[in-house]
């Protein structure tokens, strides 16, 4: 084991993947952007995982191979011809590369398989529909021929949401169906096609006076870590949460109305913000993960864009219980919520201190003086937003609550460091994977009374595996509870070994009263646990809705465990 | 027509109804409480409806007759015996009075029929289940015998929600199933049986330290006008809104988890405040109006009880458009919301000025001096709540926005007057009905861009009827829209004539882009419009869920139009 941070630099692959290579499919984000772990972070990984510099000299299975056009589609030429008539030749692809690309997400298993050049559970045909009419025609044809239908936009699923276990067609929404449909400034709503990507959506809103002719600037308030590479439609159908959800709400809260094409018909829900006309079909469609139909338009709430009112804060607590208590008191304080609020457990805090270059700093010495110890101390950080005086009061109340719970104010600096890297951290995963270091996450909802049980049980399960890092944070807050987000880092060569670890953690979360997911969705990865988690009666409700919309079972087969 | 307010006092029936009389069923609230229109309000009614003092001298159809036990139940003696085995003899009633009582709500039509001694669409058998097990047994028996099941708690439905068009059994939840199940102070949730009445629920929460051993005092934050005579379960299954919904949320927002007994099985939803595990069965059950199953337990959010932070405000605007604009700016201002916010149109404002004794006052003269004219000026009033500095800032921002829109500050006085009568105003309906003066309401959700169209169209429809008062307010606010609440007062003898008026208004609301209901629910009254309003595809979704839970169609037949 190495004893201190060295100046050694691993053989990072800081070049864009070859076109049509396996790597070009699984690499996160922009092909020519990279982010490698800092020396501090690398040092922790080496130390905790027992890895030497030599382990970082040669890449393992970097997936640089070309995807050969070796795989015959399972749809007949005659049927392919029918799809071609619908979308046009230029919007239809049958070659293996395209089919593999649009059947892959960003789960550890997806990446594992691509690095191994395994072509498995892929679509037979990739279509880029141009409009709602194309989708109506595609769904009618698929329903008639009993061909499975999958939907792809950003491809950022970490729950194997894009797998096509029975083949079929994949509709890529981000190519054409990514447009603005309308903006209603009086109602503060925007209507877009589902394939619009997060960054484009936010840019449109921030620059609404110039781009849309509005009086004011707006924000969507939705910033998942995948923000730049996920779509508005994807947020809605998987129940995503943004990093600023504690103030703006989850995607669930932002959806005002949806329009769907399903095998049983097309419809658009009303835009009332509140009604008493029975159970809301708008609700039933949220989180349906493509199992009921295809989302073709969505109307979302927007908010005033006042970044000048934002303020960052960071506090350090003696332990996780005190940090969690402060976060709970903030969430139940009825003075409004910070937009971003995060608490990190001791292990994550120690890593963060290194990543942000704080370890050994004057701040660190001050913390030690204040008896805030390594391996115990915990970060709470965040950001306030909203109207000027509202925001000021939230910041003031947060400070008061943190101080009452022995939180030491650390200025806004660590929060600002985190904020800078908040969308680029996923790039590091590829860099580490290149040397067999796996980094994956599982996350769960939890009520306040169960947070510590769940945290301790899952941590102790993960830490039973030798040489494994487990960092945990809570990052989405409600008066009734929060989420726990577990990041685990370990070295494994074998996909079966990894799967056993992952399944063990999911089982441990479920047994200890966490939900199967707070904001990653179910996909095909969590699907096997759905009936255990919801119970047979509730699964049967979902099945009956599925049967109604999709009597032939063509919509994303296996998704949601349906 | 009378020319000025007289000292004449109508022959109000200020005595408790006879036991087992028709009047004892339809009279609002406590048997020995009464509220008669003030002289000012009576004067407006006389003037607008063209009524003389002589019209108020003799009561018409006061419903003082006894309900005779004349109606044979449509359930066999052998089956009744089976129900008796389940709930016990003391919890089963077959006499006409009890069956009529628990099949009647407070819709104008219900009252009309009771005053006419019409016994129609009533239950065959009234059961007072003691616990969940009783309900499981009742539902199993009813499902087996295909006997319709209805649920009654507060009986305050104004949408014929309690009609039993095919007879069957009615379960009264407020007798035994009205208990506290648990309080979780860490999660800020309370779990109760559905039959707990609003006032009892709020009293429990306000006095939680004494009654539940908690550290703090709480509020449910839910105060519909029916608060004292409606139940927690009723709020949830009909999607009720409280007068303070703009801050606390609608019943829809307050429900954390529900437990149901349905013909297809029993289940309890999880208590996570946010999850991404597919469409939420908790959502599907909200607003189901007893058509899917029987709610047997519900977990609700609670809030800190800080009445000392509350502050009332009132402003007068030159017209409704300016008042609505101010309310919209408040709702979109991102400084938090007042708990209560209300805007009244010109006709309601004029009535309010009389009712609160403001007309002719110094304040009135000041308003006239400020050019705030009769027949044009509009009230905006409300109340702030929440943490002390939050509340102060909301009050400050409300004031600023109102002033920017030419609102004149009128102190908190009119709001306090309204606040005092906020639960007792329904008593006045019985007093007026006694003289053939009908007072009824219809209400709707509306997005901000449609509010004035809807208001003007519905008003002009109602005002086409001669001698009719139409007062309108908006009282529940969201950043994307609000509601409109239409109160119409007219003199009609004939139920068919009244029904034609009511149906015409509903049709007019629906045609002009309002929803069928913002918070009264659908019941059997709105049911015929459901398919037109939601569209066939969405109605079919609800039908498929109904078929899943209730394949024999026994649960509240005809409710929600299912």
HADDOCK unambig.tbl for C-alpha pairs under 7 A between the chains (distance, minus, plus):
assign (segid A and resid 186 and name CA) (segid B and resid 448 and name CA) 6.16 0.50 0.50
assign (segid A and resid 186 and name CA) (segid B and resid 449 and name CA) 5.95 0.50 0.50
assign (segid A and resid 187 and name CA) (segid B and resid 447 and name CA) 6.49 0.50 0.50
assign (segid A and resid 187 and name CA) (segid B and resid 448 and name CA) 5.43 0.50 0.50
assign (segid A and resid 187 and name CA) (segid B and resid 449 and name CA) 6.37 0.50 0.50
assign (segid A and resid 187 and name CA) (segid B and resid 479 and name CA) 6.99 0.50 0.50
assign (segid A and resid 187 and name CA) (segid B and resid 480 and name CA) 4.58 0.50 0.50
assign (segid A and resid 187 and name CA) (segid B and resid 481 and name CA) 6.53 0.50 0.50
assign (segid A and resid 188 and name CA) (segid B and resid 480 and name CA) 6.06 0.50 0.50
assign (segid A and resid 238 and name CA) (segid B and resid 276 and name CA) 6.58 0.50 0.50
assign (segid A and resid 239 and name CA) (segid B and resid 276 and name CA) 5.12 0.50 0.50
assign (segid A and resid 265 and name CA) (segid B and resid 537 and name CA) 6.46 0.50 0.50
assign (segid A and resid 267 and name CA) (segid B and resid 537 and name CA) 6.34 0.50 0.50
assign (segid A and resid 272 and name CA) (segid B and resid 445 and name CA) 6.17 0.50 0.50
assign (segid A and resid 272 and name CA) (segid B and resid 446 and name CA) 6.04 0.50 0.50
assign (segid A and resid 272 and name CA) (segid B and resid 447 and name CA) 5.88 0.50 0.50
assign (segid A and resid 272 and name CA) (segid B and resid 481 and name CA) 6.94 0.50 0.50
assign (segid A and resid 273 and name CA) (segid B and resid 478 and name CA) 6.57 0.50 0.50
assign (segid A and resid 273 and name CA) (segid B and resid 480 and name CA) 5.88 0.50 0.50
assign (segid A and resid 273 and name CA) (segid B and resid 481 and name CA) 6.20 0.50 0.50
assign (segid A and resid 274 and name CA) (segid B and resid 445 and name CA) 6.62 0.50 0.50
assign (segid A and resid 274 and name CA) (segid B and resid 518 and name CA) 6.46 0.50 0.50
assign (segid A and resid 275 and name CA) (segid B and resid 445 and name CA) 5.96 0.50 0.50
assign (segid A and resid 275 and name CA) (segid B and resid 515 and name CA) 6.88 0.50 0.50
assign (segid A and resid 275 and name CA) (segid B and resid 517 and name CA) 6.03 0.50 0.50
assign (segid A and resid 275 and name CA) (segid B and resid 518 and name CA) 4.27 0.50 0.50
assign (segid A and resid 275 and name CA) (segid B and resid 519 and name CA) 6.35 0.50 0.50
assign (segid A and resid 276 and name CA) (segid B and resid 238 and name CA) 6.59 0.50 0.50
assign (segid A and resid 276 and name CA) (segid B and resid 239 and name CA) 5.11 0.50 0.50
assign (segid A and resid 276 and name CA) (segid B and resid 287 and name CA) 6.70 0.50 0.50
assign (segid A and resid 276 and name CA) (segid B and resid 517 and name CA) 5.29 0.50 0.50
assign (segid A and resid 276 and name CA) (segid B and resid 518 and name CA) 5.00 0.50 0.50
assign (segid A and resid 276 and name CA) (segid B and resid 519 and name CA) 4.95 0.50 0.50
assign (segid A and resid 276 and name CA) (segid B and resid 520 and name CA) 6.58 0.50 0.50
assign (segid A and resid 276 and name CA) (segid B and resid 521 and name CA) 4.80 0.50 0.50
assign (segid A and resid 277 and name CA) (segid B and resid 516 and name CA) 6.55 0.50 0.50
assign (segid A and resid 277 and name CA) (segid B and resid 517 and name CA) 6.01 0.50 0.50
assign (segid A and resid 277 and name CA) (segid B and resid 521 and name CA) 5.81 0.50 0.50
assign (segid A and resid 277 and name CA) (segid B and resid 522 and name CA) 5.84 0.50 0.50
assign (segid A and resid 278 and name CA) (segid B and resid 287 and name CA) 4.55 0.50 0.50
assign (segid A and resid 278 and name CA) (segid B and resid 288 and name CA) 5.51 0.50 0.50
assign (segid A and resid 278 and name CA) (segid B and resid 560 and name CA) 6.59 0.50 0.50
assign (segid A and resid 279 and name CA) (segid B and resid 283 and name CA) 6.90 0.50 0.50
assign (segid A and resid 279 and name CA) (segid B and resid 284 and name CA) 5.26 0.50 0.50
assign (segid A and resid 279 and name CA) (segid B and resid 285 and name CA) 6.53 0.50 0.50
assign (segid A and resid 279 and name CA) (segid B and resid 286 and name CA) 5.93 0.50 0.50
assign (segid A and resid 279 and name CA) (segid B and resid 287 and name CA) 5.24 0.50 0.50
assign (segid A and resid 279 and name CA) (segid B and resid 288 and name CA) 5.84 0.50 0.50
assign (segid A and resid 281 and name CA) (segid B and resid 538 and name CA) 6.54 0.50 0.50
assign (segid A and resid 283 and name CA) (segid B and resid 279 and name CA) 6.91 0.50 0.50
assign (segid A and resid 283 and name CA) (segid B and resid 283 and name CA) 6.68 0.50 0.50
assign (segid A and resid 284 and name CA) (segid B and resid 279 and name CA) 5.26 0.50 0.50
assign (segid A and resid 284 and name CA) (segid B and resid 284 and name CA) 6.80 0.50 0.50
assign (segid A and resid 285 and name CA) (segid B and resid 279 and name CA) 6.55 0.50 0.50
assign (segid A and resid 286 and name CA) (segid B and resid 279 and name CA) 5.93 0.50 0.50
assign (segid A and resid 287 and name CA) (segid B and resid 276 and name CA) 6.71 0.50 0.50
assign (segid A and resid 287 and name CA) (segid B and resid 278 and name CA) 4.54 0.50 0.50
assign (segid A and resid 287 and name CA) (segid B and resid 279 and name CA) 5.25 0.50 0.50
assign (segid A and resid 288 and name CA) (segid B and resid 278 and name CA) 5.52 0.50 0.50
assign (segid A and resid 288 and name CA) (segid B and resid 279 and name CA) 5.84 0.50 0.50
assign (segid A and resid 333 and name CA) (segid B and resid 387 and name CA) 6.93 0.50 0.50
assign (segid A and resid 334 and name CA) (segid B and resid 386 and name CA) 5.43 0.50 0.50
assign (segid A and resid 334 and name CA) (segid B and resid 387 and name CA) 5.41 0.50 0.50
assign (segid A and resid 335 and name CA) (segid B and resid 386 and name CA) 6.49 0.50 0.50
assign (segid A and resid 335 and name CA) (segid B and resid 387 and name CA) 5.18 0.50 0.50
assign (segid A and resid 335 and name CA) (segid B and resid 390 and name CA) 5.12 0.50 0.50
assign (segid A and resid 336 and name CA) (segid B and resid 336 and name CA) 6.88 0.50 0.50
assign (segid A and resid 386 and name CA) (segid B and resid 334 and name CA) 5.43 0.50 0.50
assign (segid A and resid 386 and name CA) (segid B and resid 335 and name CA) 6.50 0.50 0.50
assign (segid A and resid 387 and name CA) (segid B and resid 333 and name CA) 6.94 0.50 0.50
assign (segid A and resid 387 and name CA) (segid B and resid 334 and name CA) 5.43 0.50 0.50
assign (segid A and resid 387 and name CA) (segid B and resid 335 and name CA) 5.20 0.50 0.50
assign (segid A and resid 389 and name CA) (segid B and resid 393 and name CA) 6.86 0.50 0.50
assign (segid A and resid 390 and name CA) (segid B and resid 335 and name CA) 5.14 0.50 0.50
assign (segid A and resid 390 and name CA) (segid B and resid 390 and name CA) 6.73 0.50 0.50
assign (segid A and resid 390 and name CA) (segid B and resid 393 and name CA) 6.89 0.50 0.50
assign (segid A and resid 393 and name CA) (segid B and resid 389 and name CA) 6.84 0.50 0.50
assign (segid A and resid 393 and name CA) (segid B and resid 390 and name CA) 6.88 0.50 0.50
assign (segid A and resid 445 and name CA) (segid B and resid 272 and name CA) 6.17 0.50 0.50
assign (segid A and resid 445 and name CA) (segid B and resid 274 and name CA) 6.61 0.50 0.50
assign (segid A and resid 445 and name CA) (segid B and resid 275 and name CA) 5.96 0.50 0.50
assign (segid A and resid 446 and name CA) (segid B and resid 272 and name CA) 6.03 0.50 0.50
assign (segid A and resid 447 and name CA) (segid B and resid 187 and name CA) 6.48 0.50 0.50
assign (segid A and resid 447 and name CA) (segid B and resid 272 and name CA) 5.88 0.50 0.50
assign (segid A and resid 448 and name CA) (segid B and resid 186 and name CA) 6.16 0.50 0.50
assign (segid A and resid 448 and name CA) (segid B and resid 187 and name CA) 5.42 0.50 0.50
assign (segid A and resid 449 and name CA) (segid B and resid 186 and name CA) 5.93 0.50 0.50
assign (segid A and resid 449 and name CA) (segid B and resid 187 and name CA) 6.35 0.50 0.50
assign (segid A and resid 478 and name CA) (segid B and resid 273 and name CA) 6.56 0.50 0.50
assign (segid A and resid 479 and name CA) (segid B and resid 187 and name CA) 7.00 0.50 0.50
assign (segid A and resid 480 and name CA) (segid B and resid 187 and name CA) 4.57 0.50 0.50
assign (segid A and resid 480 and name CA) (segid B and resid 188 and name CA) 6.05 0.50 0.50
assign (segid A and resid 480 and name CA) (segid B and resid 273 and name CA) 5.90 0.50 0.50
assign (segid A and resid 481 and name CA) (segid B and resid 187 and name CA) 6.53 0.50 0.50
assign (segid A and resid 481 and name CA) (segid B and resid 272 and name CA) 6.95 0.50 0.50
assign (segid A and resid 481 and name CA) (segid B and resid 273 and name CA) 6.21 0.50 0.50
assign (segid A and resid 515 and name CA) (segid B and resid 275 and name CA) 6.88 0.50 0.50
assign (segid A and resid 516 and name CA) (segid B and resid 277 and name CA) 6.56 0.50 0.50
assign (segid A and resid 517 and name CA) (segid B and resid 275 and name CA) 6.02 0.50 0.50
assign (segid A and resid 517 and name CA) (segid B and resid 276 and name CA) 5.29 0.50 0.50
assign (segid A and resid 517 and name CA) (segid B and resid 277 and name CA) 6.02 0.50 0.50
assign (segid A and resid 518 and name CA) (segid B and resid 274 and name CA) 6.43 0.50 0.50
assign (segid A and resid 518 and name CA) (segid B and resid 275 and name CA) 4.26 0.50 0.50
assign (segid A and resid 518 and name CA) (segid B and resid 276 and name CA) 4.99 0.50 0.50
assign (segid A and resid 519 and name CA) (segid B and resid 275 and name CA) 6.35 0.50 0.50
assign (segid A and resid 519 and name CA) (segid B and resid 276 and name CA) 4.95 0.50 0.50
assign (segid A and resid 520 and name CA) (segid B and resid 276 and name CA) 6.57 0.50 0.50
assign (segid A and resid 521 and name CA) (segid B and resid 276 and name CA) 4.81 0.50 0.50
assign (segid A and resid 521 and name CA) (segid B and resid 277 and name CA) 5.82 0.50 0.50
assign (segid A and resid 522 and name CA) (segid B and resid 277 and name CA) 5.82 0.50 0.50
assign (segid A and resid 537 and name CA) (segid B and resid 265 and name CA) 6.46 0.50 0.50
assign (segid A and resid 537 and name CA) (segid B and resid 267 and name CA) 6.34 0.50 0.50
assign (segid A and resid 538 and name CA) (segid B and resid 281 and name CA) 6.52 0.50 0.50
assign (segid A and resid 541 and name CA) (segid B and resid 548 and name CA) 7.00 0.50 0.50
assign (segid A and resid 544 and name CA) (segid B and resid 545 and name CA) 6.76 0.50 0.50
assign (segid A and resid 544 and name CA) (segid B and resid 548 and name CA) 6.25 0.50 0.50
assign (segid A and resid 545 and name CA) (segid B and resid 544 and name CA) 6.75 0.50 0.50
assign (segid A and resid 545 and name CA) (segid B and resid 545 and name CA) 6.54 0.50 0.50
assign (segid A and resid 548 and name CA) (segid B and resid 544 and name CA) 6.26 0.50 0.50
assign (segid A and resid 560 and name CA) (segid B and resid 278 and name CA) 6.59 0.50 0.50
